[in-house]
Amino acid sequence: MNAVAGGGTLITFPVMTALGMPPVAANVTNTVALCPGFIGGMYAQRRDLSGQSHRLWVLLPIAALGGVGGGILLLLSGDRVFRAVVPFLILSASGLLAAQDAVRARVLRHVGPASEGAQEVRRAAGAIALAAIYGGYFGAGLGVILLATLGLLLTDTFTRLNALKQALSFVANLAAALYFAASGRVVWDVAAVMAVGAMVGGSIGGQFASRVSPKLLRSLVVAIGLTVGVFYLLK
């Protein structure tokens, strides 16, 4: 699902809580386990990062700090607070996934010739920090948020902005995952199984991406996410 349409967290997180894991431990384990899946996406678009060195030098550290900040916020908030906000996070992530095509179309209307002006990058820094904090705290829908932010604040082609989004997503999630790994809250046996599944699934999904309808699969994930979000809200 992540390779073809995105939204895998909307499946994995509810499954772990259904198995009896506390919400914070489930979210921490999910972040660590799915982190390797970002490597493939970033590696596939590495050539599109060429010529974006200034953006990378400025925005990657911000994404890393934001990811750690979101992780700290998650652990400080604890299970009670996180359990209260989980329904709204899942419903929001489902909405973002549903709006992915609209976001992409809006970004395409704003893109233009490549430009790496320092003023543009500084303007994007604050928004990237907030997005990365969200990514470290929960993560589902982070790619959509980043793509929308980059498309509105930076001037470049869609392909290059998407590559930059991949790099920022990877760094934010990696930073949060490393912080969580040192926190002692990761359920490592579950994380190991999920990590293997994420890498194998990502490889298979990449091969079938052109054969499976992303819209159909995304609609399925959104429907599941909305159902789970309402269930958590009522519960």
Stockholm file with secondary structure:
# STOCKHOLM 1.0

chainA/1-235         MNAVAGGGTLITFPVMTALGMPPVAANVTNTVALCPGFIGGMYAQRRDLSGQSHRLWVLLPIAALGGVGGGILLLLSGDRVFRAVVPFLILSASGLLAAQDAVRARVLRHVGPASEGAQEVRRAAGAIALAAIYGGYFGAGLGVILLATLGLLLTDTFTRLNALKQALSFVANLAAALYFAASGRVVWDVAAVMAVGAMVGGSIGGQFASRVSPKLLRSLVVAIGLTVGVFYLLK
#=GR chainA/1-235 SS CTTTTCCTHHHHHHHHHHTTCCHHHHHHHHHHHHTTHHHHHHHHTGGGGTTCHHHHHHHHHHHHHHHHHHHHHHHHHHHHHHHHHHHHHHHHHHHHHHTHHHHHHHHHHHCCSCCCCHHHHHHHHHHHHHHHHHHHHTCTTHHHHHHHHHHHHCCSCHHHHHHHHHHHHHHHHHHHHHHHHHHTCCCHHHHHHHHHHHHHHHHHHHHHTTTSCHHHHHHHHHHHHHHHHHHHHHC
#=GC SS_cons         CTTTTCCTHHHHHHHHHHTTCCHHHHHHHHHHHHTTHHHHHHHHTGGGGTTCHHHHHHHHHHHHHHHHHHHHHHHHHHHHHHHHHHHHHHHHHHHHHHTHHHHHHHHHHHCCSCCCCHHHHHHHHHHHHHHHHHHHHTCTTHHHHHHHHHHHHCCSCHHHHHHHHHHHHHHHHHHHHHHHHHHTCCCHHHHHHHHHHHHHHHHHHHHHTTTSCHHHHHHHHHHHHHHHHHHHHHC
//
